[in-house]
């Protein structure tokens, strides 16, 4: 009799657990939930505002209801961002970095599981790599830099690297990639020359600029060359 009662209790418990699991509205996957946010950060003219995927430069932040810390989604060198593992709750979404702050938006990922959203911001500085002219193992880079929102330029550099989307933080990594940097001071336009490139190697060129009052760089478009 004791065995029958024990088995009955175990059966009731299993049924209860199965019913509870089936009634769960959201199923957790191996890597979290499957809410998705993606998009592009742009300026008012529709041009991407380029980031640095290696550091928290331009970041899309998602502060969930009841959370103390926001999920940070870095904006990459193409101005794009994406996270595919957002939990099903309401989030306040805002951008931080070397851009003029904009009003946050909200999205409830328990009802809208995929949010495709482009953000329009004003970067502190808008650098542009205009043209790169290769001569032998040297490259002359023409550039133009515009300060926005009352900011001034405190420092600018040109990066020429065998790694894509070079930045102030990339440096060199043994034989994996090499980066050459040329300082531009506070000039707003001109041409800078980088020498000592290797023939037959592919290089990527970008301009980075630092605004007054900021510790984070704004970056330009990317130019690809092969000496």
C-alpha positions as CSV (number, residue, x, y, z in Angstrom):
1,X,0.0,0.0,0.0
2,X,2.8,2.3,0.8
3,X,4.4,1.7,-2.5
4,X,1.1,2.4,-4.3
5,X,0.7,5.7,-2.4
6,X,4.3,6.7,-3.1
7,X,4.0,5.9,-6.8
8,X,0.7,7.9,-6.9
9,X,2.3,10.9,-5.3
10,X,5.2,10.7,-7.8
11,X,2.8,10.5,-10.7
12,X,0.8,13.5,-9.5
13,X,4.1,15.5,-9.1
14,X,5.3,14.6,-12.6
15,X,1.9,15.6,-14.1
16,X,2.1,18.9,-12.2
17,X,5.6,19.6,-13.4
18,X,4.7,18.8,-17.0
19,X,1.6,21.0,-16.9
20,X,3.7,23.8,-15.5
21,X,6.2,23.5,-18.3
22,X,3.6,23.3,-21.0
23,X,1.9,26.4,-19.7
24,X,5.2,28.5,-19.8
25,X,4.7,31.2,-22.3
26,X,8.4,31.5,-23.1
27,X,10.8,28.7,-23.6
28,X,14.4,29.4,-22.8
29,X,17.0,28.2,-25.3
30,X,20.5,27.0,-24.6
31,X,21.8,30.6,-25.0
32,X,19.0,32.7,-23.5
33,X,15.9,33.9,-25.3
34,X,15.5,34.7,-28.9
35,X,14.4,38.3,-29.0
36,X,16.3,40.2,-31.7
37,X,17.3,43.8,-32.2
38,X,19.3,45.0,-35.2
39,X,19.8,48.1,-37.3
40,X,22.1,50.9,-38.3
41,X,23.1,54.1,-36.6
42,X,23.0,57.0,-39.1
43,X,23.5,60.7,-39.3
44,X,20.8,63.2,-40.5
45,X,22.0,62.7,-44.1
46,X,21.5,58.9,-43.9
47,X,25.2,58.1,-43.7
48,X,26.3,55.4,-41.3
49,X,27.9,56.5,-38.0
50,X,30.8,54.1,-37.8
51,X,31.8,52.5,-34.5
52,X,34.6,50.3,-33.0
53,X,33.5,46.7,-32.3
54,X,36.6,46.2,-30.1
55,X,35.5,48.7,-27.4
56,X,32.4,50.4,-26.0
57,X,32.6,53.3,-28.4
58,X,29.1,53.8,-29.8
59,X,26.8,51.5,-28.0
60,X,23.1,50.7,-28.2
61,X,21.9,50.1,-24.6
62,X,18.9,48.0,-23.6
63,X,17.8,48.5,-20.0
64,X,15.2,45.9,-19.1
65,X,12.4,46.4,-16.7
66,X,13.7,45.7,-13.2
67,X,17.3,45.4,-14.3
68,X,20.2,47.3,-12.8
69,X,22.5,47.1,-15.8
70,X,21.8,47.6,-19.4
71,X,22.6,45.1,-22.2
72,X,25.3,46.8,-24.3
73,X,25.3,46.2,-28.1
74,X,28.3,47.6,-29.8
75,X,28.0,49.4,-33.1
76,X,30.6,48.0,-35.6
77,X,32.8,49.5,-38.2
78,X,30.0,49.6,-40.7
79,X,27.6,51.4,-38.4
80,X,25.5,48.2,-37.8
81,X,24.5,46.5,-34.5
82,X,22.7,43.3,-33.6
83,X,21.8,41.1,-30.7
84,X,19.7,37.9,-31.1
85,X,19.4,36.9,-27.4
86,X,17.1,39.4,-25.8
87,X,14.9,38.3,-22.9
88,X,11.1,38.7,-23.2
89,X,10.5,41.9,-21.3
90,X,10.1,45.6,-21.8
91,X,13.3,47.6,-22.5
92,X,14.3,51.2,-22.6
93,X,16.7,51.6,-25.5
94,X,19.2,54.4,-25.8
95,X,22.6,55.2,-27.4
96,X,25.8,56.3,-25.7
97,X,29.1,57.3,-27.2
98,X,30.6,60.3,-29.0
99,X,27.2,61.4,-30.3
100,X,24.6,64.0,-29.1
101,X,22.1,62.1,-26.8
102,X,18.7,61.3,-28.2
103,X,15.5,60.4,-26.5
104,X,15.2,56.7,-25.6
105,X,12.6,54.4,-27.1
106,X,10.9,51.4,-25.5
107,X,10.1,48.0,-26.9
108,X,8.4,45.0,-25.3
109,X,10.2,41.9,-26.5
110,X,7.5,39.7,-25.1
111,X,5.1,40.9,-27.8
112,X,7.5,42.2,-30.5
113,X,10.3,39.6,-30.6
114,X,12.2,41.2,-33.4
115,X,12.9,44.9,-33.6
116,X,14.6,46.4,-36.7
117,X,15.4,49.9,-35.8
118,X,17.8,52.5,-37.4
119,X,18.8,55.4,-35.0
120,X,19.5,58.9,-36.3
121,X,22.1,60.7,-34.3
122,X,24.5,63.6,-34.5
123,X,28.1,62.5,-34.1
124,X,30.5,64.9,-32.3
125,X,32.9,64.7,-35.3
126,X,32.3,63.6,-38.9
127,X,35.6,62.4,-40.4
128,X,35.8,61.3,-44.0
129,X,38.4,59.4,-46.0
130,X,38.0,60.9,-49.4
131,X,40.6,59.2,-51.6
132,X,43.7,57.0,-51.3
133,X,46.4,57.2,-53.9
134,X,49.1,54.4,-53.9
135,X,52.6,55.0,-55.1
136,X,54.9,52.1,-54.7
137,X,54.8,51.1,-51.0
138,X,53.3,54.4,-49.9
139,X,49.7,55.7,-49.8
140,X,48.5,59.4,-49.8
141,X,45.2,59.7,-48.1
142,X,43.0,62.7,-48.7
143,X,40.6,63.5,-45.8
144,X,38.1,66.0,-44.5
145,X,36.8,66.4,-40.9
146,X,33.8,68.3,-39.7
147,X,33.0,69.1,-36.1
148,X,29.3,69.1,-35.1
149,X,27.2,70.3,-32.1
150,X,29.6,73.0,-31.0
151,X,32.5,70.6,-30.6
152,X,36.1,71.2,-31.6
153,X,38.6,68.7,-32.8
154,X,41.4,67.9,-30.3
155,X,43.1,65.1,-32.2
156,X,42.8,63.2,-35.5
157,X,44.7,60.2,-36.9
158,X,44.8,58.0,-40.1
159,X,44.9,54.3,-39.6
160,X,46.2,51.9,-42.3
161,X,45.9,48.3,-41.3
162,X,45.8,44.8,-42.6
163,X,42.8,44.3,-40.3
164,X,39.3,45.6,-41.4
165,X,37.9,48.8,-39.8
166,X,41.1,49.9,-38.1
167,X,40.8,52.1,-35.0
168,X,42.8,53.8,-32.3
169,X,42.6,50.6,-30.2
170,X,43.7,48.1,-32.8
171,X,47.5,48.5,-32.8
172,X,49.5,45.5,-34.0
173,X,49.2,41.8,-33.2
174,X,52.3,39.9,-34.2
175,X,52.0,38.5,-37.7
176,X,48.2,38.5,-37.6
177,X,47.8,42.1,-38.5
178,X,49.8,45.3,-38.7
179,X,48.6,48.9,-38.3
180,X,50.4,52.1,-39.2
181,X,49.1,55.4,-37.8
182,X,49.7,59.0,-39.0
183,X,48.8,61.9,-36.7
184,X,46.8,64.8,-38.3
185,X,46.7,67.2,-35.3
186,X,43.7,69.3,-35.5
187,X,43.6,69.9,-39.2
188,X,40.2,69.8,-40.8
189,X,41.3,68.7,-44.3
190,X,44.4,67.7,-46.2
191,X,46.5,64.8,-47.4
192,X,48.6,62.5,-45.2
193,X,51.2,60.0,-46.4
194,X,51.8,56.6,-44.9
195,X,55.0,54.7,-46.0
196,X,56.5,51.3,-45.6
197,X,53.6,49.2,-46.8
198,X,54.2,45.7,-48.2
199,X,53.5,45.0,-51.8
200,X,50.6,42.6,-52.5
201,X,49.0,43.0,-49.1
202,X,45.5,44.3,-48.6
203,X,45.2,47.4,-46.4
204,X,42.2,49.1,-44.9
205,X,42.2,52.9,-44.2
206,X,40.1,55.0,-41.8
207,X,40.3,58.4,-40.1
208,X,39.6,58.8,-36.4
209,X,38.9,62.1,-34.6
210,X,38.5,63.0,-31.0
211,X,36.1,65.8,-29.9
212,X,36.6,68.2,-27.1
213,X,35.3,66.8,-23.8
214,X,35.2,63.2,-25.2
215,X,37.5,60.2,-24.7
216,X,35.9,58.2,-27.5
217,X,36.8,58.6,-31.2
218,X,34.4,59.1,-34.1
219,X,35.5,57.2,-37.2
220,X,35.2,57.6,-41.0
221,X,34.3,55.3,-43.8
222,X,36.8,52.7,-44.9
223,X,39.0,52.6,-48.0
224,X,40.7,49.4,-49.2
225,X,44.0,49.4,-51.1
226,X,46.6,46.9,-52.3
227,X,50.1,48.4,-53.0
